[in-house]
């Protein structure tokens, strides 16, 4: 049997042509280039992912108000979220990570201030203000005090949304901003009227339920996060314009249709009753023009599931502005402290807030001291700063506590609030979404 050879008959038939060689070499070169490019992208991505890591090491960590602290703990942050938290001995930190040595310091979840106003002079004209100007103001009133989330309870909505946009884009250093925009009132309070006129700001009055509904719908469409009712609007000389219940109810019902919480400025007893009857979610202050809070009244508030923002520093500020005697000022503040004590001892939901933007007293230490005088311990105060507002405003899945996967919103304190609640004001670092937005110099 004859076997046919599979080899070429001659050497010339075996040699590839120059064209074939050129094509093969070109293909190999292209493949090498593609491989090198892909490898470069992988290395860049790996390097960037590790370069973005931030680690806080050796701290006492309060992961939440109800959990025991981690005495020597570390936190690793990646891409704006908590990657790991636990005892330092159990935490792996990439060599490329930026490390902040927190030995002797205390770390907690970033603070919420649930009553502020984007009405401070440096924040009134956001679109016309420079980055440097706005950063200085944000540092002074928010970042310096550990606030990573703030709830604006009356401002010019479009201006506040512009500020929020510049912060969220990374242009500015600042907190997450939630806002109610312009409030609902039949007539503005006397102390607001002069401010609006001096700064050429218009905020509409609301005279009918239909107008209230229209305002809520407009605000919801623009991106507001809540609604504010002046259930009592102070007009001077002891007079208060009380919001009609029909208007309040219409606004609350519409706001709840849009899943927006409703805040109330109560001012007096009638204003509180309108707030309760209409179904508001939060009292923005204790109530200066009301009788002492009895157990029955506190029970009504709790049954209505209304949270309270005390703003005790506000009343010290107002008393000093009126140039009353020290005895008069202390008696007034004591009344406000007693209202907070009654609600806190009954297990009412308390949210931290200071009314900064209306007042220019930015230091938070007095508020913590007065809350302590009302009988609140450091865990309760920490809850008012973190878990309570996160739960109330539906951010619990990502804010208010420290856990793997939550937003890397953190505050680093120079002292332990378990020893002295004024330590909540001794901020060394404020971290928002993994970025250091304030460090003590």
Beta strands, then each sheet from edge to edge (+ up, - down):
strand 1: 54-62
strand 2: 70-78
strand 3: 81-87
strand 4: 98-101
strand 5: 106-109
strand 6: 111-116
strand 7: 147-152
strand 8: 176-179
strand 9: 226-230
strand 10: 232-236
strand 11: 239-242
strand 12: 261-265
strand 13: 282-283
strand 14: 307-309
strand 15: 350-351
strand 16: 410-413
strand 17: 427-432
strand 18: 435-439
sheet 1: 3+ 2- 1+ 4+
sheet 2: 3+ 2- 1+ 5+ 16- 17+ 18-
sheet 3: 6+ 7+ 8+
sheet 4: 9+ 12+ 13+ 14+ 15+
sheet 5: 10+ 11-
end
